[in-house]
Amino acid sequence: MISISIVVPVYAGEEYLERLAVRVESVRNSWSGAPFHLSELIFVEDGAKDGSGQIVDRLSVEYGWIKPLHLSRNYGQHAATVAGIVQTTGDWVVVMDEDLQHPPEEIETLLRKAVKSGSDVVYSNPNGAVHQKVGRDWTSRTFKSIMARLTGNTHITVFNSFRLIRGSIAREASLACGHSTYFDIALSWFTQRVTSVSMNLKDERFIRTGKSGYSFNSLLSHARRLLFSTQVKALRIGSVIGGLAVFLALISSLTFIAVKIVHPSTIPVTGWPSLMITIMFFGGVTIFMVGLVIEYISILVMETHGKPLYNYVDRSSDKAVLAFFTDRLESEDGR
């Protein structure tokens, strides 16, 4: 039997946690007879600013499959997510928010997409504006698009906190994460089998109150972590420009020497060509060397973040789940 774990970081969820538990239980019961089951729901209480901690403890008594995890203080959504994933035991791990903007009923959609496409990570891809606020939704999409272009990692455009991850990869990526490592970037170190599935997602809390569960500073920290967890390949342009400048300086110097010998009268200002060539040459050398230093630092940063040399994964259990979805689809078509 394939097991599924759910991880939910909790910071300001006292209004939503009970309803979330009820909906997850309904999904859990609907999977009777399926080759997969929900083994645990881990609520990671991240130094909550409301009464979420007490609610989490009460729910863990009411539902035996709910596990509370209390962090010693508020570490942020990213750290809470990683802390929860490390404690999971499931073959698949689902990460979702506390405020019901991620429907538990869509977990099966993510799993179906994973086994049909042979993917290790499946992100939810919102059909429309999640926050119903043009500025915030546009800023998020634009930032992801820019980072995808700068780093060459096209998966950044589909990053979303509601995702399904193969359990072994999720735990390995979590263990590789440091203080400044972006978890989804760490996932890309272990697999390139990443896809997404479209679904309707709405942040009802933000739409209703205009307030997010996390502050603007937390969102900035989120963006900073993404920026510094990646190898910005665009910085390599500096080395290319420097090398090109050195090459042009050498070509120019040979050209001016030839012209000076053959037609000395065509260069009336003495010293100016040699000065410009010298500036171009040493400027190019400087830019090229700076580019090499940046590349070297980038390699050191990746090693510091814990980027692995290789990793093993077992996908053999996907066959049973895929067969289940295929048989169910055929039976529905036959009705």
Buried (B, 14 or more C-beta within 10 A) or exposed (E): EBBBBBBBBBBBBBBBBBEBBEBBBEBBEEBEEBBBBBBBBBBBBBBBEEEBBEBBBBBBEEBEBBBBBBBEEBBBBBBBBBBBBBBBEBBBBBBBBBBBBBBBEBBBBBBBBBBBBEBBBBBBBBEEBBBBBEEBBEEBEEBBEBBBBBBEBEBBBBBBBBBBBBBBBBBBBBEBBEEBBBBBBBBBBBBEBBBBBEBEBBBEBBBEEEEBBBEEEBBEBBBEBBBBBBBBBEBBEBBEBBBEBBEBBBEBBEEBEEBBEEEEEEBEEEEEBBEBBEEBBEBBBEBBEBBBEBBEEBEEBBEEBBBEEEEEEEBEBBEBBBEBBEEEEEEEEEE
